[in-house]
Amino acid sequence: MLKDRHLIEPGDLSVSEINEICSLAEQMTVDPISFQEVCRGKILATLFFEPSTRTRLSFEAAMLHLGGTVEGFADASYTSSTKGETLADTIRVVSSYVDVIAMRNPKEGAALLASKYSSCPIINAGDGGHSHPTQTLTDLVTIRRLLGSYEGLTVGFCGDLKFGRTVHSLTQALSRYKGNKFVFISPKELCVPDYLVKNVLEPNGVEYRTAERMEDVIGELDVLYMTRVQKERFFNEQDYIRLKDSYILDKEKMKMAKSHMIVLHPLPRVNEIAPEVDDDPRAAYFKQVKFGMYARMALISKITGCL
């Protein structure tokens, strides 16, 4: 049962629960009208202590499409946190008003802390460079809708793999399914963190390798997951400037890829995918945005006990 559960990281969901949410999301993509009143009377709070466009609006649109209502904030500077209120107290207050909270915070572990003080379910909408479980559900729904399965795939992650919470979350999720292999494409300074290798991949016998050139591996991939180099995660601006244009996907590189390969990106895009790629039928990142709303609709309806 998912009712009244917190979702802090992808590992909080079993494989069967992930499949259940993704299957429901797919039903919603086919027949959204049948679900437009299921959360009537429920309230979602969106607490975004860090800037966001897609994730926040996706959560809000999801709840509205389910017939519920939304309150919250998109800028922490307008909240009592500027007066010194602790996160614990903010959560105690807000959870007394609503049925479910979606929270983004730049500090790793903030969502877990919030869950200890909340009287309603907490959905982690991103905590620092740690985890982003609803983006993972978005990615899984997209992969299954477009490729028919999320098993037996060769998945390439490209760009900022050190700080990219979406990469960390999706790697953990896909490693639980049979036959998936990973290729991590990045400069040495932004390589995938050791904890993923030592705690997730190697203990489970998951096949993986690293590469520094996209051109060397793109022809092997079923999924290419592009990420931006995140300026906000760097302490040294010179390092950011040096690495920000390390990988740019363009038409020439797409010619090397399989005809069925799909390109995903959690967005926002800066310049790591050239606009000319948008017209390629394998470019799936804007479809991914739409599927993300349905993934969150499915999750919200399950966590609130509406379905």
C-alpha positions in Angstrom: 0.0 0.0 0.0 1.3 3.4 -1.0 -1.3 5.4 1.0 0.3 7.9 3.5 3.8 6.8 2.5 6.7 9.3 2.1 8.8 9.2 -1.1 12.3 10.4 -0.3 14.4 8.4 -2.8 13.6 5.7 -5.5 14.6 2.9 -3.1 11.6 3.7 -1.0 9.5 2.0 -3.7 9.7 -1.7 -4.5 9.9 -2.8 -8.1 6.3 -3.9 -8.0 5.3 -0.5 -6.7 7.2 1.3 -9.4 5.6 -0.9 -12.0 2.2 -0.1 -10.4 2.7 3.7 -10.6 4.1 3.5 -14.1 1.2 1.4 -15.3 -1.3 3.8 -13.8 0.5 6.7 -15.4 0.2 5.0 -18.8 -3.5 4.6 -18.3 -3.8 8.3 -17.5 -1.9 9.2 -20.7 -4.5 7.2 -22.7 -7.7 8.3 -20.9 -7.0 11.4 -18.7 -10.7 12.3 -18.5 -11.5 9.2 -16.4 -9.2 10.5 -13.6 -10.1 14.2 -13.5 -12.1 14.0 -10.3 -10.3 11.3 -8.3 -8.5 13.8 -5.9 -11.5 16.2 -5.5 -11.1 17.8 -2.0 -7.4 17.0 -1.6 -4.8 19.7 -1.2 -1.2 19.6 -2.4 1.4 22.0 -1.0 4.4 22.8 -3.2 7.3 24.0 -1.0 10.1 25.0 -3.4 13.1 26.4 -1.5 15.1 26.2 -4.8 14.1 27.6 -8.2 12.2 25.3 -10.5 9.9 25.5 -13.5 9.1 22.1 -14.8 8.9 20.1 -11.5 6.8 22.6 -9.6 4.4 23.3 -12.4 4.2 19.6 -13.2 3.2 18.8 -9.6 0.7 21.6 -9.6 -0.8 20.6 -13.0 -0.9 17.0 -11.9 -3.0 17.8 -8.8 -5.3 20.2 -10.7 -5.9 17.5 -13.4 -6.9 15.1 -10.6 -9.5 17.6 -9.4 -7.5 18.7 -6.3 -6.2 22.1 -5.3 -2.7 23.5 -4.7 -1.1 26.0 -2.3 2.6 26.7 -1.6 5.5 28.9 -2.7 8.1 29.1 -5.4 10.5 31.4 -3.6 11.6 30.8 -0.1 12.5 34.5 0.3 8.8 35.2 0.9 8.4 32.7 3.7 9.1 32.7 7.4 12.4 30.9 6.8 13.8 34.4 6.2 12.9 35.2 9.8 14.8 32.2 11.0 12.0 29.6 11.1 13.4 26.1 11.0 12.4 23.6 8.3 11.0 21.3 11.0 8.6 24.1 12.1 7.6 25.0 8.6 6.7 21.4 7.9 4.8 21.0 11.1 2.7 24.0 10.2 2.1 23.3 6.5 1.3 19.6 7.0 -1.5 20.6 9.3 -3.2 22.3 6.3 -2.8 19.9 3.4 -2.9 16.2 2.4 0.5 15.9 0.7 3.6 18.0 0.3 6.0 18.1 -2.6 9.2 19.8 -1.5 12.4 20.9 -3.2 15.4 22.0 -1.1 19.0 22.7 -2.1 20.3 20.8 1.0 20.8 17.1 0.8 18.8 15.2 3.4 16.2 18.0 3.7 13.3 15.8 2.5 14.2 13.1 4.9 14.3 15.6 7.8 10.9 17.0 6.7 9.4 13.5 6.7 10.2 13.2 10.4 8.1 16.2 11.3 5.2 16.0 8.8 1.7 14.7 9.6 1.1 14.1 5.9 3.2 12.4 3.1 6.3 14.1 1.8 7.3 13.8 -1.8 10.9 14.7 -2.5 11.0 17.0 -5.5 14.8 17.2 -5.3 17.2 17.6 -2.4 20.6 19.1 -3.5 22.6 16.7 -5.5 21.1 13.6 -3.8 17.9 12.4 -5.2 14.9 13.3 -7.4 12.5 10.3 -7.3 9.6 11.7 -9.3 12.0 12.6 -12.2 13.0 8.9 -12.1 9.3 7.9 -12.4 9.0 10.4 -15.2 12.0 8.8 -17.0 10.8 5.3 -16.5 7.3 6.1 -17.8 8.9 7.7 -20.9 11.3 4.8 -21.5 8.5 2.2 -21.3 6.1 4.3 -23.4 8.7 4.8 -26.2 10.7 1.6 -26.1 8.2 -0.8 -24.7 10.3 -1.9 -21.7 12.9 -0.7 -19.2 14.8 -4.0 -19.2 17.6 -5.2 -21.4 18.7 -1.6 -22.3 22.1 0.1 -22.8 21.7 3.5 -21.2 24.2 6.2 -21.6 24.4 9.1 -19.1 26.3 12.1 -20.4 27.5 15.3 -18.8 27.5 16.2 -15.1 27.3 12.8 -13.5 28.8 13.9 -10.2 26.2 16.4 -9.1 23.3 15.2 -11.3 20.7 13.9 -8.9 18.5 12.7 -11.8 21.3 10.5 -13.0 21.9 9.0 -9.5 18.2 8.3 -9.0 17.6 6.7 -12.5 20.8 4.6 -12.2 19.5 3.2 -8.9 16.1 2.5 -10.4 17.2 0.9 -13.7 19.8 -1.2 -11.9 16.9 -3.2 -10.3 15.7 -4.4 -13.7 17.2 -7.3 -15.6 19.8 -6.9 -18.3 20.4 -3.2 -18.2 23.9 -1.9 -18.9 25.3 1.6 -18.3 27.8 3.8 -20.0 28.9 6.9 -18.0 30.2 9.6 -20.3 31.8 12.6 -18.6 35.1 14.4 -17.9 37.0 12.9 -15.0 36.0 15.9 -12.8 32.3 15.1 -13.2 32.4 11.3 -13.1 29.7 9.2 -11.4 30.2 9.2 -7.6 31.8 6.2 -5.9 28.8 5.5 -3.8 26.8 4.5 -6.9 29.5 2.2 -8.1 30.3 0.6 -4.7 26.8 0.5 -3.2 24.6 0.0 -6.2 26.3 -1.3 -9.4 29.1 -3.6 -8.2 27.1 -5.4 -5.4 24.3 -6.2 -7.9 26.6 -7.3 -10.7 25.4 -4.5 -13.0 27.5 -4.1 -16.1 28.9 -0.6 -16.6 31.8 1.3 -18.1 33.0 4.9 -18.5 33.9 7.0 -21.5 35.2 10.5 -22.1 34.0 10.9 -25.7 30.3 10.6 -26.7 31.3 9.7 -30.2 33.0 6.5 -29.0 29.9 5.0 -27.5 26.7 6.7 -28.9 26.2 3.9 -31.4 25.7 1.3 -28.6 23.0 3.1 -26.8 19.2 2.6 -26.6 18.8 5.6 -24.3 21.1 8.7 -24.2 20.4 10.7 -21.0 21.9 14.2 -21.4 22.5 16.5 -18.5 23.6 20.1 -18.1 26.7 21.1 -16.2 25.1 22.7 -13.2 26.6 26.1 -12.3 24.8 26.1 -9.0 26.7 23.0 -7.8 30.1 24.5 -8.3 32.1 26.3 -5.7 34.7 27.5 -8.3 33.3 29.5 -11.3 36.5 28.8 -13.2 35.9 25.1 -13.0 32.4 25.6 -14.2 33.5 27.7 -17.2 36.1 25.1 -18.1 33.7 22.2 -18.1 30.3 23.6 -19.1 30.6 22.9 -22.8 32.3 19.5 -22.5 29.5 17.7 -24.4 27.2 19.0 -27.0 24.8 16.7 -28.9 24.2 17.7 -32.5 23.1 16.3 -35.8 26.4 14.9 -36.7 26.6 12.8 -33.5 23.0 11.7 -33.9 23.9 10.1 -37.3 26.1 7.6 -35.3 23.1 6.5 -33.1 20.7 3.7 -33.5 17.4 4.4 -35.3 15.4 3.6 -32.2 17.6 5.4 -29.6 15.8 8.0 -27.6 17.4 11.2 -26.2 16.2 12.2 -22.7 17.0 15.3 -20.6 15.6 16.4 -17.3 15.8 20.0 -18.4 16.5 22.9 -18.3 18.7 22.6 -21.3 21.5 25.2 -21.7 23.6 24.3 -24.8 24.3 20.6 -24.3 21.7 19.7 -27.0 21.8 21.8 -30.1 18.3 23.1 -31.2 18.7 21.3 -34.5 18.3 17.9 -32.7 14.7 18.9 -31.6 13.3 17.9 -35.0 14.8 14.4 -34.8 12.1 11.9 -33.9 14.4 10.3 -31.4 14.5 13.6 -29.3 12.1 12.7 -26.5 12.8 15.3 -23.9 9.6 17.4 -24.5 7.5 14.2 -24.5 9.3 13.4 -21.3 7.9 16.6 -19.7 4.3 15.5 -20.6 4.8 12.0 -19.2 6.2 13.6 -16.0 2.8 15.2 -15.3 1.1 11.8 -15.6 3.8 10.1 -13.5 3.1 12.6 -10.7 -0.7 12.3 -11.2 -0.3 8.5 -10.6 1.9 9.0 -7.6 -0.3 11.6 -5.9 -3.4 9.6 -6.4 -1.7 6.5 -4.8 -0.1 8.3 -1.9 -3.3 10.2 -1.0 -5.3 7.0 -1.2 -7.6 8.3 -3.9 -6.9 5.2 -6.1 
